[in-house]
Amino acid sequence: MVTLVGGTILGYGLIHYGSMHGDNFVYSGVHAGLFAALYFSAAQLAAVGTSQLTPNTEVLSARCPSPSR
């Protein structure tokens, strides 16, 4: 179970990390980087959301299962 959840968080985290350039994400107290991408992925998987890191484009917002804006 840990491998499945960890792999899912890592996989989606790497997808988000590849999209984290320019104005694609809005940062509030979180430094852009791999940790921020993994944090965002875990928060979306847990359905608790995150207020420090939100997608800033319609395409990226559509990828996220919970409302980010």
mmJSON file of the N, C-alpha and C atoms, coordinates in Angstrom:
{"data_MODEL":{"atom_site":{
"group_PDB":["ATOM","ATOM","ATOM","ATOM","ATOM","ATOM","ATOM","ATOM","ATOM","ATOM","ATOM","ATOM","ATOM","ATOM","ATOM","ATOM","ATOM","ATOM","ATOM","ATOM","ATOM","ATOM","ATOM","ATOM","ATOM","ATOM","ATOM","ATOM","ATOM","ATOM","ATOM","ATOM","ATOM","ATOM","ATOM","ATOM","ATOM","ATOM","ATOM","ATOM","ATOM","ATOM","ATOM","ATOM","ATOM","ATOM","ATOM","ATOM","ATOM","ATOM","ATOM","ATOM","ATOM","ATOM","ATOM","ATOM","ATOM","ATOM","ATOM","ATOM","ATOM","ATOM","ATOM","ATOM","ATOM","ATOM","ATOM","ATOM","ATOM","ATOM","ATOM","ATOM","ATOM","ATOM","ATOM","ATOM","ATOM","ATOM","ATOM","ATOM","ATOM","ATOM","ATOM","ATOM","ATOM","ATOM","ATOM","ATOM","ATOM","ATOM","ATOM","ATOM","ATOM","ATOM","ATOM","ATOM","ATOM","ATOM","ATOM","ATOM","ATOM","ATOM","ATOM","ATOM","ATOM","ATOM","ATOM","ATOM","ATOM","ATOM","ATOM","ATOM","ATOM","ATOM","ATOM","ATOM","ATOM","ATOM","ATOM","ATOM","ATOM","ATOM","ATOM","ATOM","ATOM","ATOM","ATOM","ATOM","ATOM","ATOM","ATOM","ATOM","ATOM","ATOM","ATOM","ATOM","ATOM","ATOM","ATOM","ATOM","ATOM","ATOM","ATOM","ATOM","ATOM","ATOM","ATOM","ATOM","ATOM","ATOM","ATOM","ATOM","ATOM","ATOM","ATOM","ATOM","ATOM","ATOM","ATOM","ATOM","ATOM","ATOM","ATOM","ATOM","ATOM","ATOM","ATOM","ATOM","ATOM","ATOM","ATOM","ATOM","ATOM","ATOM","ATOM","ATOM","ATOM","ATOM","ATOM","ATOM","ATOM","ATOM","ATOM","ATOM","ATOM","ATOM","ATOM","ATOM","ATOM","ATOM","ATOM","ATOM","ATOM","ATOM","ATOM","ATOM","ATOM","ATOM","ATOM","ATOM","ATOM","ATOM","ATOM","ATOM","ATOM","ATOM","ATOM"],
"id":[1,2,3,4,5,6,7,8,9,10,11,12,13,14,15,16,17,18,19,20,21,22,23,24,25,26,27,28,29,30,31,32,33,34,35,36,37,38,39,40,41,42,43,44,45,46,47,48,49,50,51,52,53,54,55,56,57,58,59,60,61,62,63,64,65,66,67,68,69,70,71,72,73,74,75,76,77,78,79,80,81,82,83,84,85,86,87,88,89,90,91,92,93,94,95,96,97,98,99,100,101,102,103,104,105,106,107,108,109,110,111,112,113,114,115,116,117,118,119,120,121,122,123,124,125,126,127,128,129,130,131,132,133,134,135,136,137,138,139,140,141,142,143,144,145,146,147,148,149,150,151,152,153,154,155,156,157,158,159,160,161,162,163,164,165,166,167,168,169,170,171,172,173,174,175,176,177,178,179,180,181,182,183,184,185,186,187,188,189,190,191,192,193,194,195,196,197,198,199,200,201,202,203,204,205,206,207],
"type_symbol":["N","C","C","N","C","C","N","C","C","N","C","C","N","C","C","N","C","C","N","C","C","N","C","C","N","C","C","N","C","C","N","C","C","N","C","C","N","C","C","N","C","C","N","C","C","N","C","C","N","C","C","N","C","C","N","C","C","N","C","C","N","C","C","N","C","C","N","C","C","N","C","C","N","C","C","N","C","C","N","C","C","N","C","C","N","C","C","N","C","C","N","C","C","N","C","C","N","C","C","N","C","C","N","C","C","N","C","C","N","C","C","N","C","C","N","C","C","N","C","C","N","C","C","N","C","C","N","C","C","N","C","C","N","C","C","N","C","C","N","C","C","N","C","C","N","C","C","N","C","C","N","C","C","N","C","C","N","C","C","N","C","C","N","C","C","N","C","C","N","C","C","N","C","C","N","C","C","N","C","C","N","C","C","N","C","C","N","C","C","N","C","C","N","C","C","N","C","C","N","C","C","N","C","C","N","C","C"],
"label_atom_id":["N","CA","C","N","CA","C","N","CA","C","N","CA","C","N","CA","C","N","CA","C","N","CA","C","N","CA","C","N","CA","C","N","CA","C","N","CA","C","N","CA","C","N","CA","C","N","CA","C","N","CA","C","N","CA","C","N","CA","C","N","CA","C","N","CA","C","N","CA","C","N","CA","C","N","CA","C","N","CA","C","N","CA","C","N","CA","C","N","CA","C","N","CA","C","N","CA","C","N","CA","C","N","CA","C","N","CA","C","N","CA","C","N","CA","C","N","CA","C","N","CA","C","N","CA","C","N","CA","C","N","CA","C","N","CA","C","N","CA","C","N","CA","C","N","CA","C","N","CA","C","N","CA","C","N","CA","C","N","CA","C","N","CA","C","N","CA","C","N","CA","C","N","CA","C","N","CA","C","N","CA","C","N","CA","C","N","CA","C","N","CA","C","N","CA","C","N","CA","C","N","CA","C","N","CA","C","N","CA","C","N","CA","C","N","CA","C","N","CA","C","N","CA","C","N","CA","C","N","CA","C","N","CA","C","N","CA","C","N","CA","C"],
"label_alt_id":[null,null,null,null,null,null,null,null,null,null,null,null,null,null,null,null,null,null,null,null,null,null,null,null,null,null,null,null,null,null,null,null,null,null,null,null,null,null,null,null,null,null,null,null,null,null,null,null,null,null,null,null,null,null,null,null,null,null,null,null,null,null,null,null,null,null,null,null,null,null,null,null,null,null,null,null,null,null,null,null,null,null,null,null,null,null,null,null,null,null,null,null,null,null,null,null,null,null,null,null,null,null,null,null,null,null,null,null,null,null,null,null,null,null,null,null,null,null,null,null,null,null,null,null,null,null,null,null,null,null,null,null,null,null,null,null,null,null,null,null,null,null,null,null,null,null,null,null,null,null,null,null,null,null,null,null,null,null,null,null,null,null,null,null,null,null,null,null,null,null,null,null,null,null,null,null,null,null,null,null,null,null,null,null,null,null,null,null,null,null,null,null,null,null,null,null,null,null,null,null,null,null,null,null,null,null,null],
"label_comp_id":["MET","MET","MET","VAL","VAL","VAL","THR","THR","THR","LEU","LEU","LEU","VAL","VAL","VAL","GLY","GLY","GLY","GLY","GLY","GLY","THR","THR","THR","ILE","ILE","ILE","LEU","LEU","LEU","GLY","GLY","GLY","TYR","TYR","TYR","GLY","GLY","GLY","LEU","LEU","LEU","ILE","ILE","ILE","HIS","HIS","HIS","TYR","TYR","TYR","GLY","GLY","GLY","SER","SER","SER","MET","MET","MET","HIS","HIS","HIS","GLY","GLY","GLY","ASP","ASP","ASP","ASN","ASN","ASN","PHE","PHE","PHE","VAL","VAL","VAL","TYR","TYR","TYR","SER","SER","SER","GLY","GLY","GLY","VAL","VAL","VAL","HIS","HIS","HIS","ALA","ALA","ALA","GLY","GLY","GLY","LEU","LEU","LEU","PHE","PHE","PHE","ALA","ALA","ALA","ALA","ALA","ALA","LEU","LEU","LEU","TYR","TYR","TYR","PHE","PHE","PHE","SER","SER","SER","ALA","ALA","ALA","ALA","ALA","ALA","GLN","GLN","GLN","LEU","LEU","LEU","ALA","ALA","ALA","ALA","ALA","ALA","VAL","VAL","VAL","GLY","GLY","GLY","THR","THR","THR","SER","SER","SER","GLN","GLN","GLN","LEU","LEU","LEU","THR","THR","THR","PRO","PRO","PRO","ASN","ASN","ASN","THR","THR","THR","GLU","GLU","GLU","VAL","VAL","VAL","LEU","LEU","LEU","SER","SER","SER","ALA","ALA","ALA","ARG","ARG","ARG","CYS","CYS","CYS","PRO","PRO","PRO","SER","SER","SER","PRO","PRO","PRO","SER","SER","SER","ARG","ARG","ARG"],
"label_asym_id":["A","A","A","A","A","A","A","A","A","A","A","A","A","A","A","A","A","A","A","A","A","A","A","A","A","A","A","A","A","A","A","A","A","A","A","A","A","A","A","A","A","A","A","A","A","A","A","A","A","A","A","A","A","A","A","A","A","A","A","A","A","A","A","A","A","A","A","A","A","A","A","A","A","A","A","A","A","A","A","A","A","A","A","A","A","A","A","A","A","A","A","A","A","A","A","A","A","A","A","A","A","A","A","A","A","A","A","A","A","A","A","A","A","A","A","A","A","A","A","A","A","A","A","A","A","A","A","A","A","A","A","A","A","A","A","A","A","A","A","A","A","A","A","A","A","A","A","A","A","A","A","A","A","A","A","A","A","A","A","A","A","A","A","A","A","A","A","A","A","A","A","A","A","A","A","A","A","A","A","A","A","A","A","A","A","A","A","A","A","A","A","A","A","A","A","A","A","A","A","A","A","A","A","A","A","A","A"],
"label_entity_id":["1","1","1","1","1","1","1","1","1","1","1","1","1","1","1","1","1","1","1","1","1","1","1","1","1","1","1","1","1","1","1","1","1","1","1","1","1","1","1","1","1","1","1","1","1","1","1","1","1","1","1","1","1","1","1","1","1","1","1","1","1","1","1","1","1","1","1","1","1","1","1","1","1","1","1","1","1","1","1","1","1","1","1","1","1","1","1","1","1","1","1","1","1","1","1","1","1","1","1","1","1","1","1","1","1","1","1","1","1","1","1","1","1","1","1","1","1","1","1","1","1","1","1","1","1","1","1","1","1","1","1","1","1","1","1","1","1","1","1","1","1","1","1","1","1","1","1","1","1","1","1","1","1","1","1","1","1","1","1","1","1","1","1","1","1","1","1","1","1","1","1","1","1","1","1","1","1","1","1","1","1","1","1","1","1","1","1","1","1","1","1","1","1","1","1","1","1","1","1","1","1","1","1","1","1","1","1"],
"label_seq_id":[1,1,1,2,2,2,3,3,3,4,4,4,5,5,5,6,6,6,7,7,7,8,8,8,9,9,9,10,10,10,11,11,11,12,12,12,13,13,13,14,14,14,15,15,15,16,16,16,17,17,17,18,18,18,19,19,19,20,20,20,21,21,21,22,22,22,23,23,23,24,24,24,25,25,25,26,26,26,27,27,27,28,28,28,29,29,29,30,30,30,31,31,31,32,32,32,33,33,33,34,34,34,35,35,35,36,36,36,37,37,37,38,38,38,39,39,39,40,40,40,41,41,41,42,42,42,43,43,43,44,44,44,45,45,45,46,46,46,47,47,47,48,48,48,49,49,49,50,50,50,51,51,51,52,52,52,53,53,53,54,54,54,55,55,55,56,56,56,57,57,57,58,58,58,59,59,59,60,60,60,61,61,61,62,62,62,63,63,63,64,64,64,65,65,65,66,66,66,67,67,67,68,68,68,69,69,69],
"pdbx_PDB_ins_code":[null,null,null,null,null,null,null,null,null,null,null,null,null,null,null,null,null,null,null,null,null,null,null,null,null,null,null,null,null,null,null,null,null,null,null,null,null,null,null,null,null,null,null,null,null,null,null,null,null,null,null,null,null,null,null,null,null,null,null,null,null,null,null,null,null,null,null,null,null,null,null,null,null,null,null,null,null,null,null,null,null,null,null,null,null,null,null,null,null,null,null,null,null,null,null,null,null,null,null,null,null,null,null,null,null,null,null,null,null,null,null,null,null,null,null,null,null,null,null,null,null,null,null,null,null,null,null,null,null,null,null,null,null,null,null,null,null,null,null,null,null,null,null,null,null,null,null,null,null,null,null,null,null,null,null,null,null,null,null,null,null,null,null,null,null,null,null,null,null,null,null,null,null,null,null,null,null,null,null,null,null,null,null,null,null,null,null,null,null,null,null,null,null,null,null,null,null,null,null,null,null,null,null,null,null,null,null],
"Cartn_x":[0.827,0.0,0.873,1.931,2.837,3.493,3.868,4.489,3.516,2.279,1.272,1.023,0.793,0.523,1.766,2.919,4.162,4.484,4.266,4.506,3.552,2.306,1.323,1.704,2.076,2.492,3.734,4.707,5.925,5.627,4.81,4.494,3.812,2.751,2.067,2.937,3.756,4.68,5.65,6.159,7.082,6.367,5.107,4.331,4.164,3.782,3.625,4.959,6.02,7.344,7.766,7.423,7.739,6.966,5.853,5.026,5.308,6.162,6.403,7.495,7.135,8.064,7.281,7.923,7.255,6.084,4.97,3.776,2.736,3.147,2.191,1.606,2.351,1.876,2.069,1.191,1.306,1.813,2.892,3.514,3.246,2.943,2.721,3.401,4.638,5.357,5.991,5.869,6.463,7.442,8.647,9.639,9.359,9.421,9.199,10.321,9.98,10.976,10.322,11.145,10.637,9.804,10.241,9.465,8.083,8.009,6.719,5.818,6.395,5.609,5.095,5.928,5.497,4.453,4.647,3.677,2.323,2.333,1.099,0.427,1.211,0.674,0.044,0.725,0.19,-1.075,-1.088,-2.266,-3.46,-3.236,-4.327,-4.818,-3.905,-4.292,-5.105,-4.741,-5.444,-6.743,-6.989,-8.192,-8.335,-7.204,-7.26,-6.919,-6.322,-5.974,-4.784,-4.4,-3.29,-3.533,-3.247,-3.444,-2.137,-1.0,0.281,0.715,0.173,0.632,-0.576,-0.86,-2.031,-1.668,-2.284,-2.057,-2.634,-1.967,-2.347,-2.856,-2.976,-3.492,-4.687,-5.531,-6.718,-6.338,-5.309,-4.885,-4.418,-3.584,-3.09,-4.207,-5.13,-6.258,-7.143,-7.274,-8.102,-7.485,-6.157,-5.463,-5.678,-6.043,-6.155,-7.564,-7.68,-8.996,-9.851,-9.243,-10.034,-9.896,-10.891,-10.812,-9.639,-8.865,-7.671,-7.812,-8.852,-9.013,-10.277],
"Cartn_y":[-1.188,0.0,1.255,1.232,2.384,2.606,1.524,1.642,2.227,1.795,2.303,3.797,4.188,5.598,6.447,5.968,6.71,6.874,5.804,5.877,6.835,6.86,7.788,9.229,9.501,10.858,11.262,10.362,10.662,10.89,10.029,10.163,11.48,11.79,13.063,14.247,14.075,15.141,15.475,14.456,14.695,15.347,14.979,15.631,17.11,17.42,18.823,19.563,18.9,19.521,19.94,19.117,19.448,20.659,20.966,22.108,23.368,23.272,24.397,25.32,26.097,27.099,28.338,29.457,30.711,31.016,31.396,31.781,30.659,29.416,28.309,28.027,28.287,28.085,29.369,29.62,30.768,30.246,30.843,30.394,31.39,30.88,31.723,31.069,31.424,30.858,29.508,29.013,27.729,27.982,27.473,27.638,26.638,27.111,26.225,25.202,23.972,22.917,21.559,20.535,19.174,18.959,19.504,19.341,19.973,21.15,21.819,20.979,20.368,19.522,18.279,17.669,16.49,16.868,18.019,18.517,18.746,19.373,19.641,18.328,17.369,16.078,15.346,15.321,14.65,15.34,16.666,17.412,17.143,17.066,16.776,15.339,14.403,13.012,12.842,13.567,13.469,14.271,15.026,15.845,16.902,17.331,18.407,19.742,19.693,20.925,21.616,22.678,23.48,24.919,25.822,27.236,27.926,27.283,27.923,27.772,26.797,26.484,26.144,26.96,26.715,26.851,26.036,26.184,27.503,28.092,29.415,29.405,28.245,28.168,27.213,27.345,26.49,25.029,24.778,23.407,22.729,23.411,22.828,22.704,23.647,23.565,22.364,22.039,20.903,19.578,19.535,18.325,18.006,18.993,18.835,18.384,17.354,16.811,17.709,18.569,19.449,20.888,21.718,23.111,23.812,24.533,25.194,26.699,27.211,28.668,29.049],
"Cartn_z":[0.0,0.0,0.0,0.811,0.872,-0.48,-1.145,-2.466,-3.479,-3.434,-4.364,-4.142,-2.907,-2.611,-2.865,-2.412,-2.639,-4.119,-4.883,-6.325,-7.018,-6.57,-7.14,-6.839,-5.597,-5.227,-6.014,-6.113,-6.859,-8.339,-8.926,-10.352,-10.683,-9.931,-10.177,-9.791,-8.759,-8.376,-9.494,-10.155,-11.272,-12.458,-12.675,-13.737,-13.416,-12.176,-11.777,-11.809,-11.385,-11.375,-12.786,-13.771,-15.156,-15.665,-15.019,-15.425,-14.612,-13.619,-12.715,-13.258,-14.233,-14.743,-15.124,-15.048,-15.396,-14.486,-15.084,-14.33,-14.256,-14.469,-14.462,-13.087,-12.033,-10.674,-9.889,-8.937,-8.042,-6.706,-6.206,-4.977,-3.869,-2.699,-1.536,-0.344,-0.091,1.03,0.746,-0.467,-0.835,-1.971,-1.841,-2.903,-4.017,-5.25,-6.394,-6.441,-6.597,-6.661,-6.533,-6.435,-6.355,-5.095,-3.954,-2.73,-2.868,-3.477,-3.671,-4.581,-5.606,-6.506,-5.782,-4.954,-4.195,-3.148,-2.524,-1.538,-2.206,-3.355,-4.096,-4.501,-4.971,-5.377,-4.193,-3.05,-1.865,-1.364,-1.39,-0.931,-1.835,-3.133,-4.059,-3.903,-3.667,-3.48,-2.196,-1.153,0.121,0.114,-0.943,-1.106,-0.014,0.549,1.527,0.883,-0.309,-1.009,-0.388,-0.991,-0.492,-0.883,0.005,-0.31,-0.656,-0.396,-0.676,-2.131,-2.829,-4.177,-5.028,-6.021,-6.86,-8.329,-9.199,-10.628,-11.115,-12.079,-12.546,-13.981,-14.59,-15.952,-15.974,-16.966,-17.071,-17.298,-18.091,-18.374,-17.094,-16.312,-15.067,-14.032,-14.0,-13.065,-13.384,-14.657,-15.052,-14.611,-14.455,-14.019,-12.56,-11.768,-10.317,-9.954,-9.133,-8.815,-7.929,-7.136,-6.265,-6.734,-6.48,-6.895,-6.235,-7.014,-6.496,-6.43,-7.009,-7.018,-6.323],
"occupancy":[1.0,1.0,1.0,1.0,1.0,1.0,1.0,1.0,1.0,1.0,1.0,1.0,1.0,1.0,1.0,1.0,1.0,1.0,1.0,1.0,1.0,1.0,1.0,1.0,1.0,1.0,1.0,1.0,1.0,1.0,1.0,1.0,1.0,1.0,1.0,1.0,1.0,1.0,1.0,1.0,1.0,1.0,1.0,1.0,1.0,1.0,1.0,1.0,1.0,1.0,1.0,1.0,1.0,1.0,1.0,1.0,1.0,1.0,1.0,1.0,1.0,1.0,1.0,1.0,1.0,1.0,1.0,1.0,1.0,1.0,1.0,1.0,1.0,1.0,1.0,1.0,1.0,1.0,1.0,1.0,1.0,1.0,1.0,1.0,1.0,1.0,1.0,1.0,1.0,1.0,1.0,1.0,1.0,1.0,1.0,1.0,1.0,1.0,1.0,1.0,1.0,1.0,1.0,1.0,1.0,1.0,1.0,1.0,1.0,1.0,1.0,1.0,1.0,1.0,1.0,1.0,1.0,1.0,1.0,1.0,1.0,1.0,1.0,1.0,1.0,1.0,1.0,1.0,1.0,1.0,1.0,1.0,1.0,1.0,1.0,1.0,1.0,1.0,1.0,1.0,1.0,1.0,1.0,1.0,1.0,1.0,1.0,1.0,1.0,1.0,1.0,1.0,1.0,1.0,1.0,1.0,1.0,1.0,1.0,1.0,1.0,1.0,1.0,1.0,1.0,1.0,1.0,1.0,1.0,1.0,1.0,1.0,1.0,1.0,1.0,1.0,1.0,1.0,1.0,1.0,1.0,1.0,1.0,1.0,1.0,1.0,1.0,1.0,1.0,1.0,1.0,1.0,1.0,1.0,1.0,1.0,1.0,1.0,1.0,1.0,1.0,1.0,1.0,1.0,1.0,1.0,1.0],
"B_iso_or_equiv":[0.0,0.0,0.0,0.0,0.0,0.0,0.0,0.0,0.0,0.0,0.0,0.0,0.0,0.0,0.0,0.0,0.0,0.0,0.0,0.0,0.0,0.0,0.0,0.0,0.0,0.0,0.0,0.0,0.0,0.0,0.0,0.0,0.0,0.0,0.0,0.0,0.0,0.0,0.0,0.0,0.0,0.0,0.0,0.0,0.0,0.0,0.0,0.0,0.0,0.0,0.0,0.0,0.0,0.0,0.0,0.0,0.0,0.0,0.0,0.0,0.0,0.0,0.0,0.0,0.0,0.0,0.0,0.0,0.0,0.0,0.0,0.0,0.0,0.0,0.0,0.0,0.0,0.0,0.0,0.0,0.0,0.0,0.0,0.0,0.0,0.0,0.0,0.0,0.0,0.0,0.0,0.0,0.0,0.0,0.0,0.0,0.0,0.0,0.0,0.0,0.0,0.0,0.0,0.0,0.0,0.0,0.0,0.0,0.0,0.0,0.0,0.0,0.0,0.0,0.0,0.0,0.0,0.0,0.0,0.0,0.0,0.0,0.0,0.0,0.0,0.0,0.0,0.0,0.0,0.0,0.0,0.0,0.0,0.0,0.0,0.0,0.0,0.0,0.0,0.0,0.0,0.0,0.0,0.0,0.0,0.0,0.0,0.0,0.0,0.0,0.0,0.0,0.0,0.0,0.0,0.0,0.0,0.0,0.0,0.0,0.0,0.0,0.0,0.0,0.0,0.0,0.0,0.0,0.0,0.0,0.0,0.0,0.0,0.0,0.0,0.0,0.0,0.0,0.0,0.0,0.0,0.0,0.0,0.0,0.0,0.0,0.0,0.0,0.0,0.0,0.0,0.0,0.0,0.0,0.0,0.0,0.0,0.0,0.0,0.0,0.0,0.0,0.0,0.0,0.0,0.0,0.0],
"pdbx_formal_charge":[null,null,null,null,null,null,null,null,null,null,null,null,null,null,null,null,null,null,null,null,null,null,null,null,null,null,null,null,null,null,null,null,null,null,null,null,null,null,null,null,null,null,null,null,null,null,null,null,null,null,null,null,null,null,null,null,null,null,null,null,null,null,null,null,null,null,null,null,null,null,null,null,null,null,null,null,null,null,null,null,null,null,null,null,null,null,null,null,null,null,null,null,null,null,null,null,null,null,null,null,null,null,null,null,null,null,null,null,null,null,null,null,null,null,null,null,null,null,null,null,null,null,null,null,null,null,null,null,null,null,null,null,null,null,null,null,null,null,null,null,null,null,null,null,null,null,null,null,null,null,null,null,null,null,null,null,null,null,null,null,null,null,null,null,null,null,null,null,null,null,null,null,null,null,null,null,null,null,null,null,null,null,null,null,null,null,null,null,null,null,null,null,null,null,null,null,null,null,null,null,null,null,null,null,null,null,null],
"auth_seq_id":[1,1,1,2,2,2,3,3,3,4,4,4,5,5,5,6,6,6,7,7,7,8,8,8,9,9,9,10,10,10,11,11,11,12,12,12,13,13,13,14,14,14,15,15,15,16,16,16,17,17,17,18,18,18,19,19,19,20,20,20,21,21,21,22,22,22,23,23,23,24,24,24,25,25,25,26,26,26,27,27,27,28,28,28,29,29,29,30,30,30,31,31,31,32,32,32,33,33,33,34,34,34,35,35,35,36,36,36,37,37,37,38,38,38,39,39,39,40,40,40,41,41,41,42,42,42,43,43,43,44,44,44,45,45,45,46,46,46,47,47,47,48,48,48,49,49,49,50,50,50,51,51,51,52,52,52,53,53,53,54,54,54,55,55,55,56,56,56,57,57,57,58,58,58,59,59,59,60,60,60,61,61,61,62,62,62,63,63,63,64,64,64,65,65,65,66,66,66,67,67,67,68,68,68,69,69,69],
"auth_comp_id":["MET","MET","MET","VAL","VAL","VAL","THR","THR","THR","LEU","LEU","LEU","VAL","VAL","VAL","GLY","GLY","GLY","GLY","GLY","GLY","THR","THR","THR","ILE","ILE","ILE","LEU","LEU","LEU","GLY","GLY","GLY","TYR","TYR","TYR","GLY","GLY","GLY","LEU","LEU","LEU","ILE","ILE","ILE","HIS","HIS","HIS","TYR","TYR","TYR","GLY","GLY","GLY","SER","SER","SER","MET","MET","MET","HIS","HIS","HIS","GLY","GLY","GLY","ASP","ASP","ASP","ASN","ASN","ASN","PHE","PHE","PHE","VAL","VAL","VAL","TYR","TYR","TYR","SER","SER","SER","GLY","GLY","GLY","VAL","VAL","VAL","HIS","HIS","HIS","ALA","ALA","ALA","GLY","GLY","GLY","LEU","LEU","LEU","PHE","PHE","PHE","ALA","ALA","ALA","ALA","ALA","ALA","LEU","LEU","LEU","TYR","TYR","TYR","PHE","PHE","PHE","SER","SER","SER","ALA","ALA","ALA","ALA","ALA","ALA","GLN","GLN","GLN","LEU","LEU","LEU","ALA","ALA","ALA","ALA","ALA","ALA","VAL","VAL","VAL","GLY","GLY","GLY","THR","THR","THR","SER","SER","SER","GLN","GLN","GLN","LEU","LEU","LEU","THR","THR","THR","PRO","PRO","PRO","ASN","ASN","ASN","THR","THR","THR","GLU","GLU","GLU","VAL","VAL","VAL","LEU","LEU","LEU","SER","SER","SER","ALA","ALA","ALA","ARG","ARG","ARG","CYS","CYS","CYS","PRO","PRO","PRO","SER","SER","SER","PRO","PRO","PRO","SER","SER","SER","ARG","ARG","ARG"],
"auth_asym_id":["A","A","A","A","A","A","A","A","A","A","A","A","A","A","A","A","A","A","A","A","A","A","A","A","A","A","A","A","A","A","A","A","A","A","A","A","A","A","A","A","A","A","A","A","A","A","A","A","A","A","A","A","A","A","A","A","A","A","A","A","A","A","A","A","A","A","A","A","A","A","A","A","A","A","A","A","A","A","A","A","A","A","A","A","A","A","A","A","A","A","A","A","A","A","A","A","A","A","A","A","A","A","A","A","A","A","A","A","A","A","A","A","A","A","A","A","A","A","A","A","A","A","A","A","A","A","A","A","A","A","A","A","A","A","A","A","A","A","A","A","A","A","A","A","A","A","A","A","A","A","A","A","A","A","A","A","A","A","A","A","A","A","A","A","A","A","A","A","A","A","A","A","A","A","A","A","A","A","A","A","A","A","A","A","A","A","A","A","A","A","A","A","A","A","A","A","A","A","A","A","A","A","A","A","A","A","A"],
"auth_atom_id":["N","CA","C","N","CA","C","N","CA","C","N","CA","C","N","CA","C","N","CA","C","N","CA","C","N","CA","C","N","CA","C","N","CA","C","N","CA","C","N","CA","C","N","CA","C","N","CA","C","N","CA","C","N","CA","C","N","CA","C","N","CA","C","N","CA","C","N","CA","C","N","CA","C","N","CA","C","N","CA","C","N","CA","C","N","CA","C","N","CA","C","N","CA","C","N","CA","C","N","CA","C","N","CA","C","N","CA","C","N","CA","C","N","CA","C","N","CA","C","N","CA","C","N","CA","C","N","CA","C","N","CA","C","N","CA","C","N","CA","C","N","CA","C","N","CA","C","N","CA","C","N","CA","C","N","CA","C","N","CA","C","N","CA","C","N","CA","C","N","CA","C","N","CA","C","N","CA","C","N","CA","C","N","CA","C","N","CA","C","N","CA","C","N","CA","C","N","CA","C","N","CA","C","N","CA","C","N","CA","C","N","CA","C","N","CA","C","N","CA","C","N","CA","C","N","CA","C","N","CA","C","N","CA","C","N","CA","C","N","CA","C"],
"pdbx_PDB_model_num":[1,1,1,1,1,1,1,1,1,1,1,1,1,1,1,1,1,1,1,1,1,1,1,1,1,1,1,1,1,1,1,1,1,1,1,1,1,1,1,1,1,1,1,1,1,1,1,1,1,1,1,1,1,1,1,1,1,1,1,1,1,1,1,1,1,1,1,1,1,1,1,1,1,1,1,1,1,1,1,1,1,1,1,1,1,1,1,1,1,1,1,1,1,1,1,1,1,1,1,1,1,1,1,1,1,1,1,1,1,1,1,1,1,1,1,1,1,1,1,1,1,1,1,1,1,1,1,1,1,1,1,1,1,1,1,1,1,1,1,1,1,1,1,1,1,1,1,1,1,1,1,1,1,1,1,1,1,1,1,1,1,1,1,1,1,1,1,1,1,1,1,1,1,1,1,1,1,1,1,1,1,1,1,1,1,1,1,1,1,1,1,1,1,1,1,1,1,1,1,1,1,1,1,1,1,1,1]
}}}
